[in-house]
Amino acid sequence: MTTLTGWVSLLKKKKMKGNLRIYGDIGYDWYDGVENTANALVAKIEELSADCSEIVVHINSVGGDIYDGLPIFNALKHCGIPVRTVVDGCAMSMAGIIFQAGTRRSMCRSSVLHIHAPEGFAYGNAVTLRQAADELDAWATPLIAAIAAKCGKTADEVRALWFDGKDHYFNPDEALAAGLIDDVYDADAQFPEGIAPENITNMAARDIRDIYARAYNKQGKGQRLFGLIPIKNSKPKTPKNDMDTKKLCARLGLKPGASEKEILDAIDRRKTPKNEAGSDEQTKPEEEKEVEQQVEEAQQTAEEAQTTAEEAQQTAEETQEELEELKEKVETLEQEKEALTEELAAYKNKSNRGGGAPAHSDFKNTSRNVKDEWGYLKGNVFD
């Protein structure tokens, strides 16, 4: 079951559009300190795909490391949400391959796309150099597949056209004709004749969008402006009655499926607090107030009971502490009693031998004190 927090999260995701900027070399740019590595960008793609409904990737890069570029390409391909890739300036070499990962590929009017076969450096003998050439051919295979999957050509056709060892540059119109992009992002798009107002240069973008949308609604066309889709033509919708009549009948004490007249009559009866005889019988809203008052009183009683329980717990703890202290006092008196018993025995032995004895009054007073304490504890604590 989806919680309220879950629904809020889903709603936010439905409305959010995430932006990812890939500017600079693919990989780590030691000169500028830009980190367009697989570790950094794949983590960002995963974060955006979890929080957003679409990712827009802005690219301005001369290419770079294929070891970082392919994981970035695959992360965009398999992120699970729509991805729009946009060439802001140039997408060359590996950046041009990453650009092909978009479900929608766009180029700004003033931008360049570049494709070529993989390049690298090698040093060694003839065997080593031949091995390096084979490795470059192996790396070319996934790059060719990435382009072929989007442009409508076979892998062999892509290899022959653009992986022939030469550099291939495309302006937006050439790229569109070759199937390498889906549309041209043209910030200078013109309004249809007669639509643009005279003060358009002083208008906000939102107002311009609304004028454009209304114009094409009337003409029934679907052109885009600034990447925005005009509002579709649609008939006014009749307001939907979302009232649950079953709940309403239950609230009014009626049977399910009651007619409209029965429902209205029941509502009218509820509006009258007294009947014609002037009885003081309460209406249902008053009964509800009484129930609410009883609930509040019950809540208050529960809080008072909780307070009483806490006070009783505190009193019990204090009583337990006093009991421990009295037990310690009993143990002390027991020890004093044993000492007096031994002293009395010694006194008797010494008296029988004619020796001296302690003052009678002191012994008597001490004995009386011990007996009094013991009697109090026995009567009040250990009964």
Secondary structure, 3 states (H helix, E strand, C coil): CCCHHHHHHHHHHHHCEEEEEEECCEEEECCCCEEECHHHHHHHHHHHHHHCCEEEEEEEECCECHHHHHHHHHHHHCCCCCEEEEEEEEECCHHHHHHCCCCEEEEECCCEEEECCCCCCCCCCHHHHHHHHHHHHHHHHHHHHHHHHHHCCCHHHHHHHHCCCCCEEECHHHHHHCCCCCEEECCCCCCCCCCCCCCHHHCCHHHHHHHHHHHHHHHCCCCCECCECCCCCCCCCCCCCCCCHHHHHHHHCCCCCCCHHHHHHHHHHHHCCCCCCCCCCCCHHHHHHHHHHHHHHHHHHHHHHHHHHHHHHHHHHHHHHHHHHHHHHHHHHHHHHHHHHHHHHHHHHHHHCCCCCCCHHHHHHHHHHHHHHHHHHHHHCCC
